[in-house]
Amino acid sequence: MVDPSRPDIEALRGKAASAVQAHSTLFMVQGALMMILGGLAIALPNISTLAIELVIGWLFLLGGALRLAAVWRTRRLHGFAWSLSASILAILLGLVLLLGPAQGALTLTIVLIAFFIVQGVVAILLALEFRRHLRHWTWTLLSGVVDLLLAYLIWRGWPTTATWAIGLLVGINMLFLGWSLVMTAVVARTLSRS
């Protein structure tokens, strides 16, 4: 018996496919733009690292300022001191990143190394845990090994890698994201014609 409170998966898939088909041109343009920007970030990793670091600095500064304004309006609520401290810390971090871009890039590169280490270890542990249940568990294992290798390579070259690593990796990510959007648009157009 079909449970009426549960959504019909096939109907949801059909709606998603229709939406992608209806907006395939937008997917294509967005994907091409992402590929161009990703290619530029890969070609100019030093500049893209600086740009990313400045964007993150502005996000911390503006986010901290907005949070400070919101927290100040609710200063009688429990936890005000912690919320106030967090918003001031975000503002200070934003200022540090904006006023000292070189130091900010060094710090963000250390955070990136830590991220790759954690992600690599988790991927390896998941692969080993689910190897009896998943046919292609070796891909997850390989992904974890690659993450650890990237962390090692970036750490080995640190602090020199701080000038280019973030820009290069974000560029690669943007390139592949753009490619996936373009391919989604191509498949959607192919399906709509058939």
HELIX and SHEET records of a PDB file:
HELIX    1   1 ILE A    9  ALA A   22  1                                  14    
HELIX    2   2 SER A   24  ALA A   43  1                                  20    
HELIX    3   3 PRO A   45  ARG A   73  1                                  29    
HELIX    4   4 PHE A   80  LEU A   99  1                                  20    
HELIX    5   5 PRO A  101  GLU A  129  1                                  29    
HELIX    6   6 TRP A  137  GLY A  157  1                                  21    
HELIX    7   7 THR A  160  THR A  163  5                                   4    
HELIX    8   8 ALA A  165  ARG A  193  1                                  29    
END                                                                             
